[in-house]
């Protein structure tokens, strides 16, 4: 196991995190769809965003809560 501390969130902010992530996924879907010239679909955008962007986004988001 790593000794790196896991960032935590203030109590009660889990729903706000969900809403913020949802907003980012929808923005990502829009950008990917514009780039592709057609709707790429929510599932595809969600998988792509989670794989390529979520970790950095989440760390940045958690920093704003402190």
C-alpha positions as CSV (number, residue, x, y, z in Angstrom):
1,X,0.0,0.0,0.0
2,X,1.1,3.5,-0.7
3,X,1.8,6.0,2.1
4,X,0.3,8.8,0.1
5,X,-2.6,10.3,1.9
6,X,-6.0,10.1,0.1
7,X,-7.6,13.4,-0.2
8,X,-10.9,13.6,1.6
9,X,-14.0,15.8,1.2
10,X,-15.8,17.8,3.8
11,X,-18.9,16.0,5.1
12,X,-22.0,16.5,3.0
13,X,-20.3,17.3,-0.2
14,X,-20.6,14.0,-2.0
15,X,-23.7,15.1,-3.9
16,X,-22.0,18.3,-4.9
17,X,-19.1,16.2,-6.2
18,X,-21.5,14.1,-8.2
19,X,-23.2,17.1,-9.7
20,X,-19.8,18.7,-10.6
21,X,-18.6,15.5,-12.2
22,X,-21.8,15.1,-14.1
23,X,-21.4,18.7,-15.4
24,X,-17.8,17.9,-16.6
25,X,-18.9,14.7,-18.3
26,X,-21.7,16.6,-20.2
27,X,-19.2,19.3,-21.3
28,X,-16.8,16.5,-22.4
29,X,-19.6,14.8,-24.3
30,X,-20.4,18.1,-26.1
31,X,-16.8,18.7,-27.0
32,X,-16.3,15.2,-28.3
33,X,-19.5,15.3,-30.2
34,X,-18.5,18.6,-31.9
35,X,-15.1,17.1,-32.7
36,X,-16.7,14.0,-34.2
37,X,-19.5,15.8,-36.0
38,X,-22.1,13.6,-34.4
39,X,-23.4,12.7,-30.9
40,X,-20.9,10.4,-29.3
41,X,-23.3,9.3,-26.6
42,X,-23.2,9.7,-22.9
43,X,-21.7,6.3,-22.1
44,X,-18.8,6.8,-24.5
45,X,-18.1,10.3,-23.2
46,X,-18.3,9.1,-19.6
47,X,-15.8,6.2,-20.2
48,X,-13.5,8.5,-22.1
49,X,-13.6,11.3,-19.4
50,X,-13.2,8.8,-16.5
51,X,-10.2,7.2,-18.2
52,X,-8.4,10.3,-19.3
53,X,-9.5,13.2,-17.1
54,X,-11.3,12.2,-13.9
55,X,-8.2,11.7,-11.6
56,X,-6.7,15.1,-12.3
57,X,-10.1,16.9,-12.3
58,X,-11.0,15.3,-8.9
59,X,-7.7,16.3,-7.3
60,X,-8.2,19.9,-8.6
61,X,-11.8,19.9,-7.4
62,X,-10.9,18.7,-3.9
63,X,-8.3,21.4,-3.6
64,X,-11.0,24.0,-4.1
65,X,-12.9,22.6,-1.1
66,X,-10.1,23.4,1.4
